[in-house]
Amino acid sequence: MDSRGAFPTVVIVGAGFGGLWAARALRKARVQVVLIDRNNHHVFQPLLYQVATAALSPADIAQPIRSILRGQGNLEVLMAEVVGVNLGSNCVQLKRPGASGADPTQELPFDYLILAPGSRHSHFGHDEWEPNAPGLKTLDDATAMRSRILLAFEQAESEPDPAERAGWLTFVVVGGGPTGVELAGSLSEIAFRSLGREFSNVQPENAKVLLIEAGERLLPHFPPDLSAATQRSLERMGVEVRTGVKVEDVSEREVKTSQGVVPTRTVLWAAGNVASPLTRMLEAPVDRTGRVLVNPDCSAPGHPKVFVIGDAMCLNDEAGAPLPGVAQVAMQQGDYVAQTIASEVAGTSPAGKRKPFHYVDKGIMATIGRRQAVCVIGGRKFKGPIAWMLWLTIHIWYLIGFRNRLLVLLNWAWMYVTFQRPARLITGRRR
């Protein structure tokens, strides 16, 4: 871009909620923004599980980054992978798709750096489990998980051995946070309501959905009474919930737990996260999951012009508790960091006098299944149909683009009336 260098350059790594909100908030600032992501699209991650369970198509919850930010004159979007950060020379190292040669990387200098690379699922040191227990963080993860789930029913249909068929019809979800609860609830509807009438040899009563949580209750960040209500709702839907149970091994045919072995051919992982490897390149202190222990202004220790936001950072709130890894934190930090940079560039706020980031908790929520959800908004607790309607409304509101809002709303309405999953495609690699 010819104009790069006329103004201070702000490099943003990652086009998730934090990076996208930061880029938008800098649209009127006297800076040149370079937004880098290895993908060309932004994903509405809270609805990834609906792609994984065939309720929505990938395009329903994603939109091209260039389309979202079109018309922003001070912005350049690069589809590339950041493979290094050099704080000595204030550069990031990029690798473009299809790059080749002796040194396929290139350096991009910055005046300010915003790291918002997100996180990946963690198997707690057991990476060998991942092929048999995939996690859910990207669209590729979601479509692969969808194929795995649907293929299990197809395999069960053609399996003559009852014991083998039972393994294909047993679905194990590991992790009792919002993603695990939402996956388990959706799987129960697929197994017991959506597909039973379409197969000759697959009977709903032979399917089994098991949710395993190592802690003492589901949704540990929610009030205990809502956790208990969530478990009761799942059990009414046919999900077997096991709390206080640890996974000890995962293989192609079974899950070994602290309470015995579960024969299964389909394990879905929703139990942990680890920060992007980029955070360790800053040589800054990190927590056990690799998140940078940032300063109150979200800057990396010792580097006031390098900010780390979203799932890649660790920062305590006023009560001393770590901020949760949710979209609202990332979006608010993106706005805050952008305003901090804009005011410093304009000279209205010196770098040494930054106000600390203050998170405004707008609530937490999780959907369980049809007309069932739990949420805490403004200190008030909701459950059942009211919470479900709040969940629907808020997620539609925060989806990017009118087309996506309309399609998701129509798909949800169709699914509610017919119990059918509109995106049941088996694509990509087979098991």
Protein Blocks (a to p, Z undefined) as FASTA:
>chain_A
ZZgojaccdddehjbfklmmmmmmmmmpccddddddfbfbdcdfklmmmmmnopacfklm
gccfklmmgoiakbccdddddfbdcfklopaddddehiacjblcccdddfbdcddebpad
deehpamlmmmmccdfbfklmmmmmmmmmmmmmmmmmmmblklmmmmmpccdedjbfklm
mmmmmmmmmmmmmmmmmpfklcfklpccddddfblbehklbcfklmmmmmmmmmmnopac
dehiacfbdcfkbccdfkbccddfbdcdffbccddfklmmnopacdfkopacddfkopae
hiakbccehjlbccddfkopacdddfklmmmmmmmmmmmmmmmmnopacfklcccddddd
ebdcddfbehiacddeehiacehjllmmmmmmmmmmmpgcjklmmmmmmmmmmmmmnopa
fklccehjdZZ
